[in-house]
Amino acid sequence: MVATGKTTNKQLVTQQKNKGGAPKKRVRRELIIRVRMTATERFQIDTKAKDAGMRSSSWIRAAAKSAKVVPRLTADERRILWMLAELANNLNQLTKLAHQLGLLTVARQCHEVLKQIDNTLKHLNSDDRESDDG
């Protein structure tokens, strides 16, 4: 509804009439995401939201915005882990040989495999990814 009023210098002014009620929201949340969770998970979310003085939905939105996501292993990292498993296999075989033939005959081979394992682990742990704890 439009109301007209007069000003002191006889000009008409057109204004929107206030209908009352809550003001219109600038951002309208109209999308819904359903998430399955256990009763324990729901209780934890509700407790954390209550401690923060928030509603559960507001707490979940805030948590989603500030979450740190650690990516899955890359193809190179999976290849390195596969190589590490193969090296562990080789070490097992060398240990078996050492028990059969005597330790001194296999010592050099074991040392070489251990160096390869150490290098592989150093390479795998040299990434700069952050965990959820950090």
C-alpha positions, 0 to 999 in steps of 0.5 A, spaced: 500 500 500 502 506 498 501 512 502 502 519 500 504 525 504 505 533 504 512 536 505 512 543 508 513 546 501 507 543 498 511 537 494 508 530 494 512 524 497 510 517 496 512 512 501 511 504 502 507 503 508 510 499 513 506 492 514 509 490 520 512 483 521 519 481 521 524 484 516 525 481 510 532 477 510 537 478 505 540 471 504 534 466 504 536 459 506 532 455 501 536 449 500 536 443 505 541 437 506 539 431 510 545 427 514 544 421 517 548 420 524 548 416 530 544 418 536 551 420 539 553 424 534 547 428 534 548 429 542 555 431 541 553 436 535 547 439 540 552 439 546 557 443 542 552 448 539 549 449 546 556 451 549 557 456 543 550 459 544 548 457 537 542 453 534 545 446 531 544 448 524 548 455 525 553 451 529 554 446 523 554 451 518 560 455 522 563 448 523 563 447 515 566 453 513 572 453 518 573 445 517 580 443 514 579 438 509 585 433 508 585 430 501 586 423 500 592 420 498 595 422 491 597 417 485 604 418 487 603 417 495 599 410 493 605 408 489 610 409 494 605 405 499 605 400 494 613 400 494 613 400 501 609 394 502 613 390 497 620 392 500 617 389 507 615 383 503 623 383 501 625 384 508 621 378 510 624 374 505 631 376 507 629 375 514 627 368 512 634 367 508 638 369 514 635 364 519 636 359 514 643 361 511 646 365 517 646 372 519 652 374 516 651 372 509 644 376 508 647 382 512 648 386 506 642 385 503 638 387 509 642 393 510 640 395 503 633 394 503 632 397 510 635 404 507 630 403 501 625 403 506 628 409 510 628 413 504 621 411 502 618 413 509 622 420 509 619 421 502 612 419 504 612 423 511 615 430 507 609 432 505 606 439 508 599 436 509 595 438 515 591 433 519 585 435 523 588 435 530 593 441 527 
